[in-house]
Amino acid sequence: MTENTRCPAAHPEDPTPCDGPPVVTVLDANNGGADGCEHHGARLLASLEGGRVYALPDAPDGAAIRVFKAADGTRPFAWVQDGPRTRADQLSNLENREGNR
């Protein structure tokens, strides 16, 4: 990837840069997927219901589990700044489990 391109998992409205090359594939509930860096893979996974993450063949050890764990604490559509988030569907899985609403 060049400096100005981002991984396929990066949402067009998400301004954050990639944290490295694509290392995971994130699949939605219908098996549609995108390859991504760990950062954007986690943000995409957090925004999906029924999503799954798999390491690419040349990924560093633990890449998929790092993305899975990061997604757990990431709010869906984290790049959207639309005011306070209080509904369960606006909070991270971790926040919902801990009751931080």
N, CA, C and O atoms as CSV, one atom per row, in Angstrom:
chain,resi,resn,atom,element,x,y,z
A,1,MET,N,N,0.843,-1.179,0.000
A,1,MET,CA,C,0.000,0.000,0.000
A,1,MET,C,C,0.885,1.238,0.000
A,1,MET,O,O,1.941,1.265,0.633
A,2,THR,N,N,0.453,2.225,-0.695
A,2,THR,CA,C,1.193,3.485,-0.690
A,2,THR,C,C,0.722,4.324,0.488
A,2,THR,O,O,-0.243,3.977,1.169
A,3,GLU,N,N,1.407,5.420,0.716
A,3,GLU,CA,C,1.088,6.287,1.845
A,3,GLU,C,C,-0.343,6.807,1.787
A,3,GLU,O,O,-0.958,7.004,2.835
A,4,ASN,N,N,-0.889,7.034,0.601
A,4,ASN,CA,C,-2.218,7.620,0.453
A,4,ASN,C,C,-3.330,6.589,0.339
A,4,ASN,O,O,-4.502,6.964,0.324
A,5,THR,N,N,-3.007,5.314,0.257
A,5,THR,CA,C,-4.054,4.309,0.172
A,5,THR,C,C,-4.241,3.651,1.528
A,5,THR,O,O,-3.330,3.615,2.355
A,6,ARG,N,N,-5.429,3.137,1.732
A,6,ARG,CA,C,-5.714,2.444,2.981
A,6,ARG,C,C,-6.242,1.055,2.659
A,6,ARG,O,O,-6.607,0.761,1.521
A,7,CYS,N,N,-6.276,0.222,3.658
A,7,CYS,CA,C,-6.711,-1.155,3.459
A,7,CYS,C,C,-8.196,-1.198,3.087
A,7,CYS,O,O,-8.932,-0.257,3.385
A,8,PRO,N,N,-8.639,-2.269,2.446
A,8,PRO,CA,C,-10.048,-2.386,2.043
A,8,PRO,C,C,-11.030,-2.378,3.213
A,8,PRO,O,O,-12.209,-2.089,3.007
A,9,ALA,N,N,-10.588,-2.683,4.423
A,9,ALA,CA,C,-11.489,-2.684,5.579
A,9,ALA,C,C,-11.753,-1.279,6.117
A,9,ALA,O,O,-12.669,-1.093,6.918
A,10,ALA,N,N,-10.976,-0.297,5.695
A,10,ALA,CA,C,-11.157,1.079,6.177
A,10,ALA,C,C,-12.411,1.680,5.555
A,10,ALA,O,O,-12.534,1.730,4.332
A,11,HIS,N,N,-13.334,2.132,6.382
A,11,HIS,CA,C,-14.545,2.786,5.893
A,11,HIS,C,C,-14.157,4.125,5.272
A,11,HIS,O,O,-13.287,4.815,5.803
A,12,PRO,N,N,-14.781,4.506,4.162
A,12,PRO,CA,C,-14.420,5.771,3.508
A,12,PRO,C,C,-14.559,6.997,4.411
A,12,PRO,O,O,-13.844,7.981,4.220
A,13,GLU,N,N,-15.461,6.955,5.385
A,13,GLU,CA,C,-15.667,8.107,6.266
A,13,GLU,C,C,-14.773,8.058,7.516
A,13,GLU,O,O,-14.760,9.006,8.302
A,14,ASP,N,N,-14.044,6.982,7.697
A,14,ASP,CA,C,-13.149,6.838,8.849
A,14,ASP,C,C,-11.822,7.510,8.503
A,14,ASP,O,O,-11.121,7.054,7.600
A,15,PRO,N,N,-11.464,8.594,9.210
A,15,PRO,CA,C,-10.267,9.342,8.849
A,15,PRO,C,C,-8.953,8.743,9.364
A,15,PRO,O,O,-7.878,9.245,9.032
A,16,THR,N,N,-9.024,7.693,10.161
A,16,THR,CA,C,-7.814,7.173,10.790
A,16,THR,C,C,-6.944,6.409,9.798
A,16,THR,O,O,-7.457,5.756,8.890
A,17,PRO,N,N,-5.626,6.491,9.974
A,17,PRO,CA,C,-4.707,5.782,9.074
A,17,PRO,C,C,-4.590,4.306,9.438
A,17,PRO,O,O,-4.929,3.901,10.550
A,18,CYS,N,N,-4.117,3.525,8.509
A,18,CYS,CA,C,-3.827,2.118,8.764
A,18,CYS,C,C,-2.651,2.018,9.730
A,18,CYS,O,O,-1.803,2.908,9.790
A,19,ASP,N,N,-2.615,0.920,10.485
A,19,ASP,CA,C,-1.498,0.706,11.407
A,19,ASP,C,C,-0.520,-0.336,10.874
A,19,ASP,O,O,0.323,-0.847,11.611
A,20,GLY,N,N,-0.640,-0.640,9.603
A,20,GLY,CA,C,0.239,-1.615,8.970
A,20,GLY,C,C,-0.460,-2.215,7.762
A,20,GLY,O,O,-1.514,-1.732,7.348
A,21,PRO,N,N,0.115,-3.252,7.202
A,21,PRO,CA,C,-0.486,-3.890,6.036
A,21,PRO,C,C,-1.693,-4.738,6.437
A,21,PRO,O,O,-1.883,-5.024,7.619
A,22,PRO,N,N,-2.510,-5.141,5.460
A,22,PRO,CA,C,-3.606,-6.053,5.768
A,22,PRO,C,C,-3.072,-7.368,6.338
A,22,PRO,O,O,-2.170,-7.986,5.774
A,23,VAL,N,N,-3.650,-7.779,7.469
A,23,VAL,CA,C,-3.229,-9.021,8.123
A,23,VAL,C,C,-4.402,-9.928,8.464
A,23,VAL,O,O,-4.205,-11.079,8.854
A,24,VAL,N,N,-5.635,-9.409,8.318
A,24,VAL,CA,C,-6.825,-10.211,8.630
A,24,VAL,C,C,-7.879,-10.032,7.552
A,24,VAL,O,O,-7.866,-9.060,6.797
A,25,THR,N,N,-8.789,-10.990,7.499
A,25,THR,CA,C,-10.013,-10.859,6.718
A,25,THR,C,C,-11.160,-10.813,7.698
A,25,THR,O,O,-11.263,-11.667,8.579
A,26,VAL,N,N,-12.021,-9.829,7.555
A,26,VAL,CA,C,-13.224,-9.716,8.377
A,26,VAL,C,C,-14.404,-10.078,7.489
A,26,VAL,O,O,-14.592,-9.505,6.415
A,27,LEU,N,N,-15.199,-11.040,7.955
A,27,LEU,CA,C,-16.372,-11.488,7.218
A,27,LEU,C,C,-17.634,-11.072,7.942
A,27,LEU,O,O,-17.687,-11.089,9.171
A,28,ASP,N,N,-18.661,-10.695,7.172
A,28,ASP,CA,C,-19.951,-10.391,7.775
A,28,ASP,C,C,-20.784,-11.670,7.860
A,28,ASP,O,O,-20.303,-12.747,7.506
A,29,ALA,N,N,-22.011,-11.559,8.319
A,29,ALA,CA,C,-22.871,-12.723,8.519
A,29,ALA,C,C,-23.184,-13.446,7.212
A,29,ALA,O,O,-23.549,-14.621,7.235
A,30,ASN,N,N,-23.048,-12.766,6.077
A,30,ASN,CA,C,-23.314,-13.369,4.769
A,30,ASN,C,C,-22.041,-13.775,4.036
A,30,ASN,O,O,-22.075,-14.079,2.843
A,31,ASN,N,N,-20.931,-13.779,4.744
A,31,ASN,CA,C,-19.616,-14.151,4.209
A,31,ASN,C,C,-19.028,-13.146,3.236
A,31,ASN,O,O,-18.105,-13.474,2.492
A,32,GLY,N,N,-19.551,-11.921,3.230
A,32,GLY,CA,C,-18.895,-10.848,2.499
A,32,GLY,C,C,-17.726,-10.389,3.350
A,32,GLY,O,O,-17.845,-10.306,4.573
A,33,GLY,N,N,-16.604,-10.092,2.723
A,33,GLY,CA,C,-15.452,-9.761,3.549
A,33,GLY,C,C,-14.542,-8.718,2.967
A,33,GLY,O,O,-14.645,-8.332,1.803
A,34,ALA,N,N,-13.638,-8.273,3.828
A,34,ALA,CA,C,-12.614,-7.317,3.425
A,34,ALA,C,C,-11.351,-7.613,4.214
A,34,ALA,O,O,-11.410,-7.949,5.397
A,35,ASP,N,N,-10.222,-7.488,3.559
A,35,ASP,CA,C,-8.937,-7.616,4.231
A,35,ASP,C,C,-8.606,-6.283,4.887
A,35,ASP,O,O,-8.945,-5.221,4.364
A,36,GLY,N,N,-7.945,-6.347,6.027
A,36,GLY,CA,C,-7.623,-5.107,6.702
A,36,GLY,C,C,-6.432,-5.196,7.614
A,36,GLY,O,O,-5.990,-6.277,8.004
A,37,CYS,N,N,-5.920,-4.020,7.946
A,37,CYS,CA,C,-4.904,-3.915,8.985
A,37,CYS,C,C,-5.586,-4.215,10.314
A,37,CYS,O,O,-6.812,-4.304,10.378
A,38,GLU,N,N,-4.804,-4.371,11.369
A,38,GLU,CA,C,-5.411,-4.684,12.660
A,38,GLU,C,C,-6.369,-3.574,13.110
A,38,GLU,O,O,-7.456,-3.864,13.611
A,39,HIS,N,N,-5.985,-2.338,12.940
A,39,HIS,CA,C,-6.811,-1.207,13.378
A,39,HIS,C,C,-8.166,-1.187,12.667
A,39,HIS,O,O,-9.209,-1.173,13.321
A,40,HIS,N,N,-8.155,-1.186,11.341
A,40,HIS,CA,C,-9.412,-1.112,10.605
A,40,HIS,C,C,-10.183,-2.430,10.642
A,40,HIS,O,O,-11.411,-2.432,10.553
A,41,GLY,N,N,-9.473,-3.544,10.773
A,41,GLY,CA,C,-10.153,-4.822,10.954
A,41,GLY,C,C,-10.984,-4.809,12.219
A,41,GLY,O,O,-12.120,-5.285,12.219
A,42,ALA,N,N,-10.432,-4.267,13.307
A,42,ALA,CA,C,-11.164,-4.193,14.577
A,42,ALA,C,C,-12.351,-3.241,14.468
A,42,ALA,O,O,-13.434,-3.541,14.970
A,43,ARG,N,N,-12.158,-2.109,13.823
A,43,ARG,CA,C,-13.251,-1.143,13.692
A,43,ARG,C,C,-14.373,-1.709,12.827
A,43,ARG,O,O,-15.549,-1.490,13.116
A,44,LEU,N,N,-14.017,-2.438,11.768
A,44,LEU,CA,C,-15.036,-3.060,10.934
A,44,LEU,C,C,-15.762,-4.155,11.704
A,44,LEU,O,O,-16.992,-4.204,11.695
A,45,LEU,N,N,-15.023,-5.024,12.362
A,45,LEU,CA,C,-15.631,-6.116,13.123
A,45,LEU,C,C,-16.581,-5.579,14.187
A,45,LEU,O,O,-17.651,-6.149,14.402
A,46,ALA,N,N,-16.205,-4.492,14.855
A,46,ALA,CA,C,-17.055,-3.894,15.887
A,46,ALA,C,C,-18.358,-3.355,15.311
A,46,ALA,O,O,-19.343,-3.208,16.034
A,47,SER,N,N,-18.369,-3.061,14.027
A,47,SER,CA,C,-19.539,-2.466,13.382
A,47,SER,C,C,-20.467,-3.498,12.749
A,47,SER,O,O,-21.502,-3.139,12.188
A,48,LEU,N,N,-20.110,-4.756,12.833
A,48,LEU,CA,C,-20.901,-5.824,12.222
A,48,LEU,C,C,-21.605,-6.667,13.272
A,48,LEU,O,O,-21.081,-6.866,14.368
A,49,GLU,N,N,-22.780,-7.156,12.941
A,49,GLU,CA,C,-23.438,-8.174,13.756
A,49,GLU,C,C,-23.129,-9.516,13.121
A,49,GLU,O,O,-23.346,-9.710,11.925
A,50,GLY,N,N,-22.633,-10.420,13.906
A,50,GLY,CA,C,-22.320,-11.746,13.383
A,50,GLY,C,C,-21.046,-11.801,12.568
A,50,GLY,O,O,-20.860,-12.728,11.780
A,51,GLY,N,N,-20.163,-10.826,12.740
A,51,GLY,CA,C,-18.909,-10.804,12.003
A,51,GLY,C,C,-17.898,-11.779,12.585
A,51,GLY,O,O,-17.988,-12.184,13.744
A,52,ARG,N,N,-16.935,-12.142,11.750
A,52,ARG,CA,C,-15.855,-13.049,12.145
A,52,ARG,C,C,-14.547,-12.519,11.582
A,52,ARG,O,O,-14.532,-11.782,10.597
A,53,VAL,N,N,-13.457,-12.902,12.218
A,53,VAL,CA,C,-12.150,-12.447,11.757
A,53,VAL,C,C,-11.227,-13.648,11.614
A,53,VAL,O,O,-11.228,-14.559,12.443
A,54,TYR,N,N,-10.438,-13.629,10.544
A,54,TYR,CA,C,-9.478,-14.694,10.262
A,54,TYR,C,C,-8.158,-14.059,9.863
A,54,TYR,O,O,-8.126,-13.062,9.141
A,55,ALA,N,N,-7.082,-14.641,10.336
A,55,ALA,CA,C,-5.756,-14.150,9.956
A,55,ALA,C,C,-5.451,-14.519,8.510
A,55,ALA,O,O,-5.809,-15.603,8.050
A,56,LEU,N,N,-4.796,-13.624,7.806
A,56,LEU,CA,C,-4.296,-13.936,6.474
A,56,LEU,C,C,-3.100,-14.884,6.626
A,56,LEU,O,O,-2.473,-14.918,7.685
A,57,PRO,N,N,-2.779,-15.653,5.582
A,57,PRO,CA,C,-1.719,-16.665,5.698
A,57,PRO,C,C,-0.367,-16.144,6.175
A,57,PRO,O,O,0.359,-16.861,6.864
A,58,ASP,N,N,-0.019,-14.918,5.824
A,58,ASP,CA,C,1.292,-14.391,6.215
A,58,ASP,C,C,1.218,-13.424,7.402
A,58,ASP,O,O,2.157,-12.669,7.653
A,59,ALA,N,N,0.105,-13.453,8.124
A,59,ALA,CA,C,-0.090,-12.544,9.259
A,59,ALA,C,C,0.820,-12.923,10.428
A,59,ALA,O,O,1.163,-14.092,10.602
A,60,PRO,N,N,1.199,-11.943,11.212
A,60,PRO,CA,C,1.965,-12.247,12.426
A,60,PRO,C,C,1.109,-13.081,13.384
A,60,PRO,O,O,-0.118,-12.992,13.373
A,61,ASP,N,N,1.762,-13.876,14.194
A,61,ASP,CA,C,1.042,-14.685,15.172
A,61,ASP,C,C,0.150,-13.803,16.038
A,61,ASP,O,O,0.573,-12.744,16.502
A,62,GLY,N,N,-1.072,-14.242,16.248
A,62,GLY,CA,C,-1.987,-13.552,17.142
A,62,GLY,C,C,-2.742,-12.388,16.531
A,62,GLY,O,O,-3.492,-11.715,17.238
A,63,ALA,N,N,-2.571,-12.125,15.236
A,63,ALA,CA,C,-3.223,-10.963,14.623
A,63,ALA,C,C,-4.744,-11.034,14.754
A,63,ALA,O,O,-5.376,-10.044,15.123
A,64,ALA,N,N,-5.329,-12.172,14.461
A,64,ALA,CA,C,-6.791,-12.280,14.501
A,64,ALA,C,C,-7.322,-12.118,15.920
A,64,ALA,O,O,-8.349,-11.469,16.118
A,65,ILE,N,N,-6.655,-12.686,16.898
A,65,ILE,CA,C,-7.134,-12.550,18.274
A,65,ILE,C,C,-6.965,-11.119,18.768
A,65,ILE,O,O,-7.800,-10.635,19.532
A,66,ARG,N,N,-5.905,-10.432,18.352
A,66,ARG,CA,C,-5.751,-9.020,18.723
A,66,ARG,C,C,-6.890,-8.188,18.140
A,66,ARG,O,O,-7.434,-7.317,18.818
A,67,VAL,N,N,-7.250,-8.454,16.885
A,67,VAL,CA,C,-8.355,-7.732,16.251
A,67,VAL,C,C,-9.665,-8.045,16.975
A,67,VAL,O,O,-10.455,-7.141,17.245
A,68,PHE,N,N,-9.895,-9.308,17.286
A,68,PHE,CA,C,-11.112,-9.717,17.985
A,68,PHE,C,C,-11.221,-9.001,19.340
A,68,PHE,O,O,-12.281,-8.481,19.689
A,69,LYS,N,N,-10.129,-8.980,20.089
A,69,LYS,CA,C,-10.135,-8.328,21.404
A,69,LYS,C,C,-10.310,-6.817,21.279
A,69,LYS,O,O,-11.039,-6.209,22.062
A,70,ALA,N,N,-9.653,-6.217,20.310
A,70,ALA,CA,C,-9.796,-4.771,20.116
A,70,ALA,C,C,-11.222,-4.418,19.717
A,70,ALA,O,O,-11.764,-3.417,20.187
A,71,ALA,N,N,-11.831,-5.220,18.863
A,71,ALA,CA,C,-13.207,-4.973,18.427
A,71,ALA,C,C,-14.175,-5.029,19.596
A,71,ALA,O,O,-15.170,-4.305,19.612
A,72,ASP,N,N,-13.894,-5.877,20.571
A,72,ASP,CA,C,-14.777,-6.025,21.725
A,72,ASP,C,C,-14.932,-4.712,22.485
A,72,ASP,O,O,-16.006,-4.433,23.018
A,73,GLY,N,N,-13.891,-3.914,22.543
A,73,GLY,CA,C,-13.941,-2.645,23.253
A,73,GLY,C,C,-14.136,-1.435,22.366
A,73,GLY,O,O,-14.043,-0.302,22.837
A,74,THR,N,N,-14.405,-1.654,21.086
A,74,THR,CA,C,-14.584,-0.570,20.128
A,74,THR,C,C,-16.063,-0.374,19.835
A,74,THR,O,O,-16.786,-1.336,19.575
A,75,ARG,N,N,-16.498,0.854,19.877
A,75,ARG,CA,C,-17.901,1.137,19.559
A,75,ARG,C,C,-18.148,0.988,18.061
A,75,ARG,O,O,-17.272,1.290,17.250
A,76,PRO,N,N,-19.349,0.521,17.692
A,76,PRO,CA,C,-19.684,0.430,16.264
A,76,PRO,C,C,-19.586,1.804,15.598
A,76,PRO,O,O,-19.946,2.823,16.186
A,77,PHE,N,N,-19.099,1.807,14.385
A,77,PHE,CA,C,-18.967,3.038,13.604
A,77,PHE,C,C,-18.279,4.117,14.437
A,77,PHE,O,O,-18.781,5.232,14.572
A,78,ALA,N,N,-17.133,3.765,14.987
A,78,ALA,CA,C,-16.405,4.630,15.920
A,78,ALA,C,C,-16.064,5.991,15.329
A,78,ALA,O,O,-15.838,6.942,16.078
A,79,TRP,N,N,-16.022,6.103,14.035
A,79,TRP,CA,C,-15.656,7.359,13.383
A,79,TRP,C,C,-16.822,8.341,13.320
A,79,TRP,O,O,-16.615,9.510,12.993
A,80,VAL,N,N,-18.032,7.902,13.623
A,80,VAL,CA,C,-19.204,8.777,13.567
A,80,VAL,C,C,-19.304,9.564,14.872
A,80,VAL,O,O,-19.342,8.984,15.957
A,81,GLN,N,N,-19.345,10.873,14.755
A,81,GLN,CA,C,-19.479,11.760,15.917
A,81,GLN,C,C,-20.875,12.367,15.876
A,81,GLN,O,O,-21.066,13.473,15.370
A,82,ASP,N,N,-21.832,11.646,16.404
A,82,ASP,CA,C,-23.224,12.085,16.313
A,82,ASP,C,C,-23.844,12.352,17.683
A,82,ASP,O,O,-25.045,12.160,17.869
A,83,GLY,N,N,-23.045,12.785,18.623
A,83,GLY,CA,C,-23.564,13.078,19.952
A,83,GLY,C,C,-23.351,11.920,20.893
A,83,GLY,O,O,-22.678,10.948,20.551
A,84,PRO,N,N,-23.920,12.018,22.082
A,84,PRO,CA,C,-23.726,10.969,23.080
A,84,PRO,C,C,-24.296,9.644,22.612
A,84,PRO,O,O,-25.337,9.583,21.957
A,85,ARG,N,N,-23.598,8.606,22.959
A,85,ARG,CA,C,-24.060,7.261,22.623
A,85,ARG,C,C,-24.523,6.595,23.910
A,85,ARG,O,O,-23.737,6.395,24.836
A,86,THR,N,N,-25.791,6.257,23.958
A,86,THR,CA,C,-26.352,5.684,25.178
A,86,THR,C,C,-27.103,4.385,24.935
A,86,THR,O,O,-27.286,3.596,25.863
A,87,ARG,N,N,-27.542,4.148,23.705
A,87,ARG,CA,C,-28.272,2.914,23.405
A,87,ARG,C,C,-27.289,1.750,23.299
A,87,ARG,O,O,-26.128,1.935,22.936
A,88,ALA,N,N,-27.763,0.567,23.618
A,88,ALA,CA,C,-26.921,-0.627,23.591
A,88,ALA,C,C,-26.282,-0.842,22.225
A,88,ALA,O,O,-25.130,-1.270,22.149
A,89,ASP,N,N,-27.005,-0.555,21.144
A,89,ASP,CA,C,-26.452,-0.777,19.804
A,89,ASP,C,C,-25.403,0.264,19.428
A,89,ASP,O,O,-24.762,0.146,18.383
A,90,GLN,N,N,-25.224,1.276,20.263
A,90,GLN,CA,C,-24.218,2.308,20.017
A,90,GLN,C,C,-22.959,2.095,20.856
A,90,GLN,O,O,-21.960,2.791,20.671
A,91,LEU,N,N,-23.010,1.136,21.776
A,91,LEU,CA,C,-21.903,0.891,22.687
A,91,LEU,C,C,-21.121,-0.339,22.259
A,91,LEU,O,O,-21.599,-1.152,21.469
A,92,SER,N,N,-19.926,-0.463,22.785
A,92,SER,CA,C,-19.109,-1.642,22.486
A,92,SER,C,C,-19.680,-2.857,23.215
A,92,SER,O,O,-20.451,-2.720,24.165
A,93,ASN,N,N,-19.296,-4.029,22.765
A,93,ASN,CA,C,-19.710,-5.257,23.444
A,93,ASN,C,C,-19.252,-5.233,24.897
A,93,ASN,O,O,-19.993,-5.636,25.793
A,94,LEU,N,N,-18.036,-4.762,25.128
A,94,LEU,CA,C,-17.490,-4.681,26.479
A,94,LEU,C,C,-18.338,-3.757,27.355
A,94,LEU,O,O,-18.679,-4.115,28.482
A,95,GLU,N,N,-18.678,-2.574,26.844
A,95,GLU,CA,C,-19.508,-1.642,27.602
A,95,GLU,C,C,-20.871,-2.268,27.933
A,95,GLU,O,O,-21.380,-2.098,29.041
A,96,ASN,N,N,-21.444,-2.976,26.990
A,96,ASN,CA,C,-22.734,-3.617,27.234
A,96,ASN,C,C,-22.628,-4.700,28.288
A,96,ASN,O,O,-23.504,-4.818,29.145
A,97,ARG,N,N,-21.562,-5.497,28.238
A,97,ARG,CA,C,-21.387,-6.547,29.259
A,97,ARG,C,C,-21.182,-5.963,30.645
A,97,ARG,O,O,-21.669,-6.511,31.634
A,98,GLU,N,N,-20.460,-4.848,30.716
A,98,GLU,CA,C,-20.155,-4.251,32.007
A,98,GLU,C,C,-21.262,-3.318,32.499
A,98,GLU,O,O,-21.219,-2.847,33.636
A,99,GLY,N,N,-22.247,-3.052,31.650
A,99,GLY,CA,C,-23.359,-2.211,32.047
A,99,GLY,C,C,-23.030,-0.736,32.132
A,99,GLY,O,O,-23.658,-0.006,32.899
A,100,ASN,N,N,-22.054,-0.283,31.357
A,100,ASN,CA,C,-21.643,1.130,31.346
A,100,ASN,C,C,-22.531,1.946,30.419
A,100,ASN,O,O,-22.074,2.452,29.395
A,101,ARG,N,N,-23.788,2.069,30.778
A,101,ARG,CA,C,-24.714,2.797,29.922
A,101,ARG,C,C,-25.244,4.016,30.588
A,101,ARG,O,O,-26.041,4.745,29.998
